[in-house]
Amino acid sequence: MDLEVTVPQVRSMLEALEDAGAELMFDCCKGECGLCEVRITELSGTNDHRDVFYSERQQRLATKMNRCISRAVASATGAKSDAAHARPAIITIEPN
């Protein structure tokens, strides 16, 4: 199923996808279990990992994220601290 969803800053990707009617697997909603992992195929911005599932090396690779808690952010500088003033990031994920 192809689905395009806008994720507001105050919602997780998981919440926005559920709101759009997608049925998804997840468990902890804290970024600990990895059950909601998605593969990133394209990212315009940076991945703001808020999980404890991935190592620092895996976080830098930016090829996967936990949709329950992590975010894609875009800013003029690329810094996460600018995220509140940033344009929306575009992220394309591979469905699981």
Biopython code that builds the backbone (N, CA, C, O; Angstrom):
import numpy as np
from Bio.PDB.StructureBuilder import StructureBuilder

atoms = [
    (1, "MET", "N", (0.844, -1.172, 0.000)),
    (1, "MET", "CA", (0.000, 0.000, 0.000)),
    (1, "MET", "C", (0.890, 1.236, 0.000)),
    (1, "MET", "O", (1.770, 1.371, 0.850)),
    (2, "ASP", "N", (0.663, 2.133, -0.946)),
    (2, "ASP", "CA", (1.353, 3.419, -0.961)),
    (2, "ASP", "C", (0.503, 4.401, -0.174)),
    (2, "ASP", "O", (-0.707, 4.505, -0.377)),
    (3, "LEU", "N", (1.157, 5.118, 0.726)),
    (3, "LEU", "CA", (0.453, 6.055, 1.583)),
    (3, "LEU", "C", (1.345, 7.258, 1.819)),
    (3, "LEU", "O", (2.501, 7.107, 2.212)),
    (4, "GLU", "N", (0.824, 8.438, 1.585)),
    (4, "GLU", "CA", (1.564, 9.671, 1.852)),
    (4, "GLU", "C", (0.887, 10.365, 3.018)),
    (4, "GLU", "O", (-0.305, 10.670, 2.972)),
    (5, "VAL", "N", (1.671, 10.612, 4.075)),
    (5, "VAL", "CA", (1.130, 11.161, 5.316)),
    (5, "VAL", "C", (2.004, 12.320, 5.770)),
    (5, "VAL", "O", (3.231, 12.231, 5.735)),
    (6, "THR", "N", (1.377, 13.394, 6.191)),
    (6, "THR", "CA", (2.092, 14.505, 6.814)),
    (6, "THR", "C", (2.116, 14.247, 8.320)),
    (6, "THR", "O", (1.083, 13.993, 8.940)),
    (7, "VAL", "N", (3.312, 14.319, 8.888)),
    (7, "VAL", "CA", (3.470, 14.062, 10.315)),
    (7, "VAL", "C", (3.715, 15.383, 11.023)),
    (7, "VAL", "O", (4.778, 15.981, 10.857)),
    (8, "PRO", "N", (2.745, 15.853, 11.817)),
    (8, "PRO", "CA", (2.939, 17.107, 12.553)),
    (8, "PRO", "C", (4.052, 16.958, 13.594)),
    (8, "PRO", "O", (4.351, 15.848, 14.036)),
    (9, "GLN", "N", (4.658, 18.075, 13.979)),
    (9, "GLN", "CA", (5.748, 18.039, 14.960)),
    (9, "GLN", "C", (5.337, 17.415, 16.282)),
    (9, "GLN", "O", (6.172, 16.831, 16.972)),
    (10, "VAL", "N", (4.082, 17.526, 16.641)),
    (10, "VAL", "CA", (3.636, 17.040, 17.949)),
    (10, "VAL", "C", (3.177, 15.582, 17.917)),
    (10, "VAL", "O", (2.705, 15.064, 18.928)),
    (11, "ARG", "N", (3.311, 14.910, 16.759)),
    (11, "ARG", "CA", (2.882, 13.515, 16.621)),
    (11, "ARG", "C", (4.051, 12.667, 16.145)),
    (11, "ARG", "O", (4.980, 13.168, 15.511)),
    (12, "SER", "N", (3.996, 11.393, 16.455)),
    (12, "SER", "CA", (5.007, 10.476, 15.933)),
    (12, "SER", "C", (4.556, 9.972, 14.563)),
    (12, "SER", "O", (3.393, 10.113, 14.187)),
    (13, "MET", "N", (5.492, 9.386, 13.827)),
    (13, "MET", "CA", (5.151, 8.789, 12.543)),
    (13, "MET", "C", (4.104, 7.687, 12.756)),
    (13, "MET", "O", (3.167, 7.556, 11.969)),
    (14, "LEU", "N", (4.266, 6.912, 13.802)),
    (14, "LEU", "CA", (3.315, 5.850, 14.115)),
    (14, "LEU", "C", (1.908, 6.403, 14.311)),
    (14, "LEU", "O", (0.945, 5.871, 13.759)),
    (15, "GLU", "N", (1.792, 7.463, 15.093)),
    (15, "GLU", "CA", (0.476, 8.063, 15.350)),
    (15, "GLU", "C", (-0.149, 8.604, 14.060)),
    (15, "GLU", "O", (-1.341, 8.414, 13.815)),
    (16, "ALA", "N", (0.658, 9.276, 13.242)),
    (16, "ALA", "CA", (0.137, 9.847, 11.996)),
    (16, "ALA", "C", (-0.294, 8.754, 11.026)),
    (16, "ALA", "O", (-1.313, 8.895, 10.351)),
    (17, "LEU", "N", (0.462, 7.677, 10.948)),
    (17, "LEU", "CA", (0.090, 6.570, 10.071)),
    (17, "LEU", "C", (-1.180, 5.879, 10.559)),
    (17, "LEU", "O", (-2.045, 5.522, 9.760)),
    (18, "GLU", "N", (-1.285, 5.693, 11.862)),
    (18, "GLU", "CA", (-2.508, 5.103, 12.418)),
    (18, "GLU", "C", (-3.713, 5.999, 12.140)),
    (18, "GLU", "O", (-4.785, 5.512, 11.781)),
    (19, "ASP", "N", (-3.534, 7.311, 12.307)),
    (19, "ASP", "CA", (-4.615, 8.260, 12.018)),
    (19, "ASP", "C", (-5.087, 8.146, 10.568)),
    (19, "ASP", "O", (-6.259, 8.375, 10.268)),
    (20, "ALA", "N", (-4.154, 7.788, 9.667)),
    (20, "ALA", "CA", (-4.472, 7.656, 8.245)),
    (20, "ALA", "C", (-5.058, 6.281, 7.906)),
    (20, "ALA", "O", (-5.378, 6.007, 6.750)),
    (21, "GLY", "N", (-5.195, 5.419, 8.920)),
    (21, "GLY", "CA", (-5.812, 4.121, 8.703)),
    (21, "GLY", "C", (-4.867, 2.965, 8.474)),
    (21, "GLY", "O", (-5.319, 1.855, 8.193)),
    (22, "ALA", "N", (-3.571, 3.188, 8.583)),
    (22, "ALA", "CA", (-2.609, 2.099, 8.392)),
    (22, "ALA", "C", (-2.622, 1.174, 9.606)),
    (22, "ALA", "O", (-2.708, 1.635, 10.744)),
    (23, "GLU", "N", (-2.538, -0.121, 9.360)),
    (23, "GLU", "CA", (-2.438, -1.105, 10.433)),
    (23, "GLU", "C", (-0.974, -1.492, 10.565)),
    (23, "GLU", "O", (-0.372, -2.001, 9.620)),
    (24, "LEU", "N", (-0.402, -1.251, 11.739)),
    (24, "LEU", "CA", (1.034, -1.395, 11.931)),
    (24, "LEU", "C", (1.353, -2.245, 13.151)),
    (24, "LEU", "O", (0.580, -2.312, 14.107)),
    (25, "MET", "N", (2.520, -2.897, 13.093)),
    (25, "MET", "CA", (3.009, -3.635, 14.261)),
    (25, "MET", "C", (3.839, -2.688, 15.118)),
    (25, "MET", "O", (4.662, -1.931, 14.602)),
    (26, "PHE", "N", (3.621, -2.734, 16.426)),
    (26, "PHE", "CA", (4.429, -1.968, 17.377)),
    (26, "PHE", "C", (4.183, -2.551, 18.754)),
    (26, "PHE", "O", (3.255, -3.336, 18.948)),
    (27, "ASP", "N", (5.023, -2.165, 19.717)),
    (27, "ASP", "CA", (4.836, -2.684, 21.065)),
    (27, "ASP", "C", (5.109, -1.622, 22.120)),
    (27, "ASP", "O", (4.171, -1.120, 22.740)),
    (28, "CYS", "N", (6.358, -1.274, 22.336)),
    (28, "CYS", "CA", (6.732, -0.482, 23.513)),
    (28, "CYS", "C", (6.403, 1.006, 23.408)),
    (28, "CYS", "O", (6.113, 1.641, 24.422)),
    (29, "CYS", "N", (6.442, 1.568, 22.211)),
    (29, "CYS", "CA", (6.252, 3.009, 21.975)),
    (29, "CYS", "C", (7.250, 3.867, 22.740)),
    (29, "CYS", "O", (6.960, 5.021, 23.057)),
    (30, "LYS", "N", (8.424, 3.313, 23.039)),
    (30, "LYS", "CA", (9.487, 4.046, 23.721)),
    (30, "LYS", "C", (10.820, 3.948, 22.983)),
    (30, "LYS", "O", (11.825, 4.480, 23.455)),
    (31, "GLY", "N", (10.841, 3.280, 21.838)),
    (31, "GLY", "CA", (12.092, 3.133, 21.092)),
    (31, "GLY", "C", (13.028, 2.114, 21.695)),
    (31, "GLY", "O", (14.245, 2.229, 21.550)),
    (32, "GLU", "N", (12.482, 1.116, 22.371)),
    (32, "GLU", "CA", (13.311, 0.110, 23.030)),
    (32, "GLU", "C", (13.301, -1.249, 22.340)),
    (32, "GLU", "O", (14.301, -1.967, 22.386)),
    (33, "CYS", "N", (12.190, -1.618, 21.700)),
    (33, "CYS", "CA", (12.060, -2.998, 21.207)),
    (33, "CYS", "C", (12.429, -3.174, 19.740)),
    (33, "CYS", "O", (12.868, -4.258, 19.356)),
    (34, "GLY", "N", (12.269, -2.158, 18.911)),
    (34, "GLY", "CA", (12.592, -2.248, 17.495)),
    (34, "GLY", "C", (11.518, -2.892, 16.637)),
    (34, "GLY", "O", (11.722, -3.061, 15.435)),
    (35, "LEU", "N", (10.383, -3.256, 17.213)),
    (35, "LEU", "CA", (9.320, -3.905, 16.445)),
    (35, "LEU", "C", (8.753, -2.990, 15.358)),
    (35, "LEU", "O", (8.305, -3.478, 14.320)),
    (36, "CYS", "N", (8.765, -1.696, 15.572)),
    (36, "CYS", "CA", (8.201, -0.751, 14.598)),
    (36, "CYS", "C", (9.253, -0.194, 13.644)),
    (36, "CYS", "O", (9.009, 0.814, 12.982)),
    (37, "GLU", "N", (10.405, -0.828, 13.564)),
    (37, "GLU", "CA", (11.496, -0.379, 12.706)),
    (37, "GLU", "C", (11.057, -0.260, 11.244)),
    (37, "GLU", "O", (10.330, -1.111, 10.732)),
    (38, "VAL", "N", (11.504, 0.794, 10.594)),
    (38, "VAL", "CA", (11.300, 0.964, 9.156)),
    (38, "VAL", "C", (12.644, 1.280, 8.503)),
    (38, "VAL", "O", (13.531, 1.867, 9.122)),
    (39, "ARG", "N", (12.774, 0.879, 7.247)),
    (39, "ARG", "CA", (13.967, 1.208, 6.464)),
    (39, "ARG", "C", (13.712, 2.528, 5.756)),
    (39, "ARG", "O", (12.661, 2.733, 5.150)),
    (40, "ILE", "N", (14.697, 3.421, 5.842)),
    (40, "ILE", "CA", (14.608, 4.726, 5.189)),
    (40, "ILE", "C", (15.201, 4.586, 3.794)),
    (40, "ILE", "O", (16.361, 4.200, 3.646)),
    (41, "THR", "N", (14.414, 4.896, 2.775)),
    (41, "THR", "CA", (14.926, 4.831, 1.407)),
    (41, "THR", "C", (15.311, 6.202, 0.882)),
    (41, "THR", "O", (16.105, 6.310, -0.052)),
    (42, "GLU", "N", (14.749, 7.258, 1.480)),
    (42, "GLU", "CA", (15.090, 8.630, 1.085)),
    (42, "GLU", "C", (14.791, 9.547, 2.253)),
    (42, "GLU", "O", (13.769, 9.398, 2.922)),
    (43, "LEU", "N", (15.682, 10.497, 2.499)),
    (43, "LEU", "CA", (15.493, 11.428, 3.609)),
    (43, "LEU", "C", (15.981, 12.812, 3.214)),
    (43, "LEU", "O", (17.145, 12.997, 2.858)),
    (44, "SER", "N", (15.079, 13.778, 3.281)),
    (44, "SER", "CA", (15.420, 15.176, 3.063)),
    (44, "SER", "C", (15.447, 15.817, 4.442)),
    (44, "SER", "O", (14.407, 16.243, 4.943)),
    (45, "GLY", "N", (16.592, 15.891, 5.050)),
    (45, "GLY", "CA", (16.729, 16.376, 6.413)),
    (45, "GLY", "C", (17.621, 15.430, 7.190)),
    (45, "GLY", "O", (18.482, 14.760, 6.621)),
    (46, "THR", "N", (17.408, 15.381, 8.492)),
    (46, "THR", "CA", (18.186, 14.495, 9.347)),
    (46, "THR", "C", (17.246, 13.651, 10.193)),
    (46, "THR", "O", (16.089, 14.010, 10.408)),
    (47, "ASN", "N", (17.755, 12.536, 10.663)),
    (47, "ASN", "CA", (16.980, 11.633, 11.496)),
    (47, "ASN", "C", (17.265, 11.967, 12.955)),
    (47, "ASN", "O", (18.412, 11.895, 13.398)),
    (48, "ASP", "N", (16.241, 12.326, 13.691)),
    (48, "ASP", "CA", (16.360, 12.639, 15.112)),
    (48, "ASP", "C", (15.987, 11.378, 15.897)),
    (48, "ASP", "O", (14.830, 11.175, 16.263)),
    (49, "HIS", "N", (16.996, 10.538, 16.146)),
    (49, "HIS", "CA", (16.759, 9.292, 16.877)),
    (49, "HIS", "C", (16.444, 9.614, 18.333)),
    (49, "HIS", "O", (17.251, 10.229, 19.030)),
    (50, "ARG", "N", (15.282, 9.201, 18.778)),
    (50, "ARG", "CA", (14.891, 9.373, 20.181)),
    (50, "ARG", "C", (14.789, 8.018, 20.867)),
    (50, "ARG", "O", (14.231, 7.894, 21.957)),
    (51, "ASP", "N", (15.334, 7.019, 20.214)),
    (51, "ASP", "CA", (15.253, 5.650, 20.716)),
    (51, "ASP", "C", (16.540, 5.260, 21.442)),
    (51, "ASP", "O", (17.525, 5.998, 21.435)),
    (52, "VAL", "N", (16.508, 4.098, 22.059)),
    (52, "VAL", "CA", (17.704, 3.510, 22.671)),
    (52, "VAL", "C", (18.030, 2.187, 21.987)),
    (52, "VAL", "O", (18.892, 1.441, 22.452)),
    (53, "PHE", "N", (17.349, 1.897, 20.895)),
    (53, "PHE", "CA", (17.484, 0.631, 20.182)),
    (53, "PHE", "C", (18.747, 0.569, 19.332)),
    (53, "PHE", "O", (19.402, -0.473, 19.282)),
    (54, "TYR", "N", (19.102, 1.667, 18.662)),
    (54, "TYR", "CA", (20.225, 1.669, 17.731)),
    (54, "TYR", "C", (21.510, 2.170, 18.383)),
    (54, "TYR", "O", (21.488, 3.033, 19.261)),
    (55, "SER", "N", (22.629, 1.607, 17.930)),
    (55, "SER", "CA", (23.937, 2.086, 18.374)),
    (55, "SER", "C", (24.204, 3.449, 17.737)),
    (55, "SER", "O", (23.495, 3.850, 16.814)),
    (56, "GLU", "N", (25.211, 4.156, 18.218)),
    (56, "GLU", "CA", (25.566, 5.454, 17.623)),
    (56, "GLU", "C", (25.923, 5.298, 16.148)),
    (56, "GLU", "O", (25.568, 6.144, 15.327)),
    (57, "ARG", "N", (26.627, 4.217, 15.812)),
    (57, "ARG", "CA", (26.996, 3.961, 14.418)),
    (57, "ARG", "C", (25.744, 3.773, 13.559)),
    (57, "ARG", "O", (25.656, 4.336, 12.468)),
    (58, "GLN", "N", (24.785, 2.994, 14.035)),
    (58, "GLN", "CA", (23.552, 2.777, 13.286)),
    (58, "GLN", "C", (22.768, 4.085, 13.138)),
    (58, "GLN", "O", (22.157, 4.329, 12.097)),
    (59, "GLN", "N", (22.783, 4.909, 14.157)),
    (59, "GLN", "CA", (22.090, 6.196, 14.076)),
    (59, "GLN", "C", (22.725, 7.081, 13.007)),
    (59, "GLN", "O", (22.015, 7.735, 12.243)),
    (60, "ARG", "N", (24.052, 7.108, 12.946)),
    (60, "ARG", "CA", (24.741, 7.925, 11.937)),
    (60, "ARG", "C", (24.455, 7.444, 10.516)),
    (60, "ARG", "O", (24.386, 8.256, 9.594)),
    (61, "LEU", "N", (24.288, 6.140, 10.331)),
    (61, "LEU", "CA", (24.008, 5.599, 9.000)),
    (61, "LEU", "C", (22.668, 6.088, 8.453)),
    (61, "LEU", "O", (22.503, 6.217, 7.240)),
    (62, "ALA", "N", (21.715, 6.361, 9.342)),
    (62, "ALA", "CA", (20.390, 6.896, 8.969)),
    (62, "ALA", "C", (19.695, 6.052, 7.913)),
    (62, "ALA", "O", (19.095, 6.587, 6.982)),
    (63, "THR", "N", (19.774, 4.735, 8.056)),
    (63, "THR", "CA", (19.095, 3.845, 7.118)),
    (63, "THR", "C", (17.847, 3.213, 7.721)),
    (63, "THR", "O", (17.043, 2.611, 7.008)),
    (64, "LYS", "N", (17.686, 3.350, 9.033)),
    (64, "LYS", "CA", (16.529, 2.789, 9.729)),
    (64, "LYS", "C", (16.107, 3.737, 10.843)),
    (64, "LYS", "O", (16.891, 4.562, 11.312)),
    (65, "MET", "N", (14.845, 3.599, 11.256)),
    (65, "MET", "CA", (14.377, 4.359, 12.407)),
    (65, "MET", "C", (13.188, 3.634, 13.031)),
    (65, "MET", "O", (12.557, 2.794, 12.391)),
    (66, "ASN", "N", (12.897, 3.957, 14.255)),
    (66, "ASN", "CA", (11.716, 3.440, 14.937)),
    (66, "ASN", "C", (10.609, 4.463, 14.776)),
    (66, "ASN", "O", (10.709, 5.584, 15.274)),
    (67, "ARG", "N", (9.551, 4.070, 14.075)),
    (67, "ARG", "CA", (8.493, 5.027, 13.769)),
    (67, "ARG", "C", (7.691, 5.436, 14.994)),
    (67, "ARG", "O", (6.929, 6.401, 14.929)),
    (68, "CYS", "N", (7.841, 4.729, 16.112)),
    (68, "CYS", "CA", (7.052, 5.065, 17.297)),
    (68, "CYS", "C", (7.542, 6.327, 17.997)),
    (68, "CYS", "O", (6.772, 6.987, 18.694)),
    (69, "ILE", "N", (8.814, 6.665, 17.818)),
    (69, "ILE", "CA", (9.366, 7.741, 18.643)),
    (69, "ILE", "C", (10.342, 8.661, 17.915)),
    (69, "ILE", "O", (10.393, 9.852, 18.224)),
    (70, "SER", "N", (11.111, 8.153, 16.968)),
    (70, "SER", "CA", (12.106, 8.977, 16.275)),
    (70, "SER", "C", (11.433, 9.895, 15.265)),
    (70, "SER", "O", (10.283, 9.681, 14.881)),
    (71, "ARG", "N", (12.162, 10.917, 14.843)),
    (71, "ARG", "CA", (11.598, 11.922, 13.947)),
    (71, "ARG", "C", (12.577, 12.227, 12.805)),
    (71, "ARG", "O", (13.787, 12.038, 12.933)),
    (72, "ALA", "N", (12.028, 12.696, 11.708)),
    (72, "ALA", "CA", (12.834, 13.277, 10.641)),
    (72, "ALA", "C", (12.674, 14.783, 10.775)),
    (72, "ALA", "O", (11.553, 15.286, 10.851)),
    (73, "VAL", "N", (13.781, 15.498, 10.805)),
    (73, "VAL", "CA", (13.729, 16.950, 10.959)),
    (73, "VAL", "C", (14.503, 17.609, 9.830)),
    (73, "VAL", "O", (15.459, 17.051, 9.292)),
    (74, "ALA", "N", (14.068, 18.795, 9.494)),
    (74, "ALA", "CA", (14.754, 19.590, 8.475)),
    (74, "ALA", "C", (14.933, 20.988, 9.031)),
    (74, "ALA", "O", (14.026, 21.539, 9.656)),
    (75, "SER", "N", (16.090, 21.553, 8.804)),
    (75, "SER", "CA", (16.344, 22.924, 9.238)),
    (75, "SER", "C", (17.352, 23.556, 8.303)),
    (75, "SER", "O", (18.009, 22.872, 7.517)),
    (76, "ALA", "N", (17.463, 24.847, 8.396)),
    (76, "ALA", "CA", (18.406, 25.558, 7.531)),
    (76, "ALA", "C", (19.835, 25.077, 7.762)),
    (76, "ALA", "O", (20.627, 25.005, 6.823)),
    (77, "THR", "N", (20.167, 24.748, 9.008)),
    (77, "THR", "CA", (21.531, 24.337, 9.332)),
    (77, "THR", "C", (21.689, 22.838, 9.419)),
    (77, "THR", "O", (22.813, 22.337, 9.422)),
    (78, "GLY", "N", (20.575, 22.101, 9.491)),
    (78, "GLY", "CA", (20.645, 20.665, 9.685)),
    (78, "GLY", "C", (20.732, 20.284, 11.151)),
    (78, "GLY", "O", (20.716, 19.102, 11.494)),
    (79, "ALA", "N", (20.824, 21.286, 12.015)),
    (79, "ALA", "CA", (20.932, 21.019, 13.453)),
    (79, "ALA", "C", (19.571, 20.686, 14.031)),
    (79, "ALA", "O", (18.570, 21.314, 13.686)),
    (80, "LYS", "N", (19.534, 19.699, 14.909)),
    (80, "LYS", "CA", (18.279, 19.306, 15.541)),
    (80, "LYS", "C", (17.702, 20.435, 16.380)),
    (80, "LYS", "O", (16.484, 20.526, 16.535)),
    (81, "SER", "N", (18.557, 21.300, 16.925)),
    (81, "SER", "CA", (18.080, 22.393, 17.769)),
    (81, "SER", "C", (17.251, 23.405, 16.978)),
    (81, "SER", "O", (16.490, 24.173, 17.566)),
    (82, "ASP", "N", (17.392, 23.413, 15.649)),
    (82, "ASP", "CA", (16.621, 24.326, 14.806)),
    (82, "ASP", "C", (15.281, 23.735, 14.371)),
    (82, "ASP", "O", (14.532, 24.377, 13.635)),
    (83, "ALA", "N", (14.980, 22.531, 14.813)),
    (83, "ALA", "CA", (13.812, 21.809, 14.316)),
    (83, "ALA", "C", (12.495, 22.554, 14.551)),
    (83, "ALA", "O", (11.575, 22.441, 13.740)),
    (84, "ALA", "N", (12.392, 23.300, 15.629)),
    (84, "ALA", "CA", (11.143, 24.012, 15.925)),
    (84, "ALA", "C", (10.830, 25.060, 14.859)),
    (84, "ALA", "O", (9.669, 25.430, 14.680)),
    (85, "HIS", "N", (11.843, 25.537, 14.158)),
    (85, "HIS", "CA", (11.667, 26.576, 13.148)),
    (85, "HIS", "C", (11.872, 26.033, 11.732)),
    (85, "HIS", "O", (12.021, 26.803, 10.784)),
    (86, "ALA", "N", (11.879, 24.719, 11.597)),
    (86, "ALA", "CA", (12.242, 24.103, 10.328)),
    (86, "ALA", "C", (11.039, 23.840, 9.440)),
    (86, "ALA", "O", (9.900, 23.758, 9.899)),
    (87, "ARG", "N", (11.330, 23.711, 8.155)),
    (87, "ARG", "CA", (10.319, 23.246, 7.217)),
    (87, "ARG", "C", (10.134, 21.748, 7.465)),
    (87, "ARG", "O", (10.996, 21.122, 8.081)),
    (88, "PRO", "N", (9.040, 21.166, 7.004)),
    (88, "PRO", "CA", (8.860, 19.729, 7.202)),
    (88, "PRO", "C", (9.921, 18.927, 6.456)),
    (88, "PRO", "O", (10.288, 19.275, 5.333)),
    (89, "ALA", "N", (10.404, 17.876, 7.063)),
    (89, "ALA", "CA", (11.345, 16.972, 6.411)),
    (89, "ALA", "C", (10.542, 15.991, 5.567)),
    (89, "ALA", "O", (9.390, 15.685, 5.876)),
    (90, "ILE", "N", (11.156, 15.509, 4.512)),
    (90, "ILE", "CA", (10.526, 14.500, 3.662)),
    (90, "ILE", "C", (11.272, 13.196, 3.896)),
    (90, "ILE", "O", (12.493, 13.127, 3.751)),
    (91, "ILE", "N", (10.518, 12.159, 4.262)),
    (91, "ILE", "CA", (11.126, 10.855, 4.483)),
    (91, "ILE", "C", (10.325, 9.812, 3.730)),
    (91, "ILE", "O", (9.095, 9.799, 3.781)),
    (92, "THR", "N", (11.034, 8.935, 3.028)),
    (92, "THR", "CA", (10.403, 7.837, 2.325)),
    (92, "THR", "C", (10.859, 6.556, 2.994)),
    (92, "THR", "O", (12.056, 6.321, 3.161)),
    (93, "ILE", "N", (9.889, 5.721, 3.378)),
    (93, "ILE", "CA", (10.228, 4.476, 4.056)),
    (93, "ILE", "C", (9.762, 3.288, 3.237)),
    (93, "ILE", "O", (8.854, 3.390, 2.413)),
    (94, "GLU", "N", (10.402, 2.170, 3.484)),
    (94, "GLU", "CA", (10.023, 0.917, 2.846)),
    (94, "GLU", "C", (9.006, 0.226, 3.744)),
    (94, "GLU", "O", (9.288, -0.010, 4.918)),
    (95, "PRO", "N", (7.842, -0.100, 3.224)),
    (95, "PRO", "CA", (6.839, -0.753, 4.067)),
    (95, "PRO", "C", (7.314, -2.126, 4.522)),
    (95, "PRO", "O", (8.057, -2.808, 3.816)),
    (96, "ASN", "N", (6.874, -2.517, 5.711)),
    (96, "ASN", "CA", (7.254, -3.855, 6.202)),
    (96, "ASN", "C", (6.059, -4.742, 6.278)),
    (96, "ASN", "O", (6.176, -5.904, 6.668)),
]
sb = StructureBuilder()
sb.init_structure("model")
sb.init_model(0)
sb.init_chain("A")
sb.init_seg("    ")
for serial, (resi, resn, name, xyz) in enumerate(atoms, 1):
    if name == "N":
        sb.init_residue(resn, " ", resi, " ")
    sb.init_atom(name, np.array(xyz, "f"), 0.0, 1.0, " ", f" {name:<3s}", serial, name[0])
structure = sb.get_structure()
